[in-house]
Amino acid sequence: MLEMVNENCFSLETLVERACHAPARIFDVLDRGHLREGYWADLVIVDPHSQTVVDESKLFSKCEWSPFAGERFSHRIEQTIVSGKIAYEKGKIIESCRGEAVTFASVRR
């Protein structure tokens, strides 16, 4: 999606709205989808000045393949934060990181 932002298909604000805010709103997910005090911090930190090429031998997916194999992207993921904890950094998954279960407005805590 960041590639489409670079190509001026839509703005970065639209990307954040559609990929983060809207799913939380549509599915009534509690305390996620925004950077707000009291919300769980679920973030992806990217380096917009470093390219990456998708290499299937380095995937963390159980299916071990990607439709983007060999594709070059103009951004590189530096870090992923799940429920306020670092889950991925510098090419490695942090095994000790466990996210918190997602809760929905219809199922109160």
C-alpha positions in Angstrom: 0.0 0.0 0.0 2.9 2.3 0.6 3.9 1.8 -3.0 0.5 3.1 -4.0 1.0 6.2 -1.8 4.3 6.7 -3.6 2.5 6.5 -6.9 0.0 9.1 -5.7 -2.9 6.7 -5.9 -4.0 7.9 -2.4 -2.5 9.8 0.5 -0.7 8.4 3.5 -3.7 9.6 5.6 -6.1 7.5 3.5 -3.8 4.5 3.9 -3.9 4.8 7.7 -7.7 5.4 7.6 -8.4 2.3 5.5 -5.8 -0.1 6.9 -6.0 0.9 10.6 -9.0 3.0 11.7 -11.7 1.5 9.4 -11.2 -2.2 10.3 -11.3 -1.3 14.0 -14.4 0.7 13.5 -16.2 -1.7 11.2 -15.6 -4.7 13.4 -16.0 -2.8 16.7 -12.5 -3.7 17.9 -11.9 -2.2 21.3 -8.8 -0.1 22.0 -7.1 -0.6 18.7 -6.8 1.0 15.3 -5.6 4.4 16.6 -2.6 5.8 18.4 -4.3 7.0 21.5 -3.6 7.0 25.2 -5.1 3.8 26.6 -5.1 1.9 23.3 -2.9 -1.0 22.5 0.1 0.0 20.4 0.1 -2.0 17.2 2.6 -0.4 14.9 4.8 -1.1 11.9 7.9 1.1 11.7 9.2 1.4 8.1 12.3 3.0 6.6 11.1 5.0 3.6 14.6 5.3 2.2 15.6 1.6 2.1 14.3 -0.8 -0.5 13.6 -4.4 0.1 13.0 -7.4 -2.2 10.6 -10.2 -1.0 12.7 -13.3 -0.5 10.6 -16.4 0.1 13.5 -18.1 2.0 13.2 -15.4 4.6 9.4 -15.4 5.2 7.9 -16.0 8.6 4.6 -17.2 7.1 3.6 -20.9 7.7 2.7 -21.2 4.1 6.3 -20.3 3.1 5.4 -18.5 -0.1 4.3 -15.1 -1.2 2.6 -13.7 -4.3 5.1 -10.9 -4.0 8.2 -13.1 -4.3 11.0 -11.2 -6.1 9.0 -7.9 -5.9 11.0 -4.8 -5.0 9.4 -2.4 -2.6 10.6 1.1 -1.8 10.2 0.7 1.9 11.7 -1.8 4.4 10.0 -2.9 7.6 12.3 -2.1 10.5 10.2 -3.0 13.5 6.8 -4.4 14.4 5.1 -3.6 17.7 2.2 -5.7 18.9 0.2 -4.7 21.9 3.0 -2.3 22.9 5.7 -5.0 22.7 8.4 -5.4 20.0 7.5 -8.5 18.0 9.9 -8.1 15.1 13.2 -6.2 14.8 16.2 -6.2 12.5 15.0 -9.2 10.5 14.2 -11.3 13.6 11.0 -12.3 15.3 11.1 -11.8 19.1 9.8 -15.2 20.2 9.0 -14.0 23.8 6.6 -11.4 22.5 3.0 -12.4 22.8 0.2 -10.0 21.7 -3.0 -9.5 23.7 -6.2 -11.0 22.5 -8.4 -8.6 20.4 -11.7 -7.8 22.1 -14.8 -6.6 20.4 -17.5 -4.1 21.6 -20.1 -6.9 21.5 -18.0 -9.0 23.9 -17.1 -6.7 26.9 -14.1 -7.4 29.1 
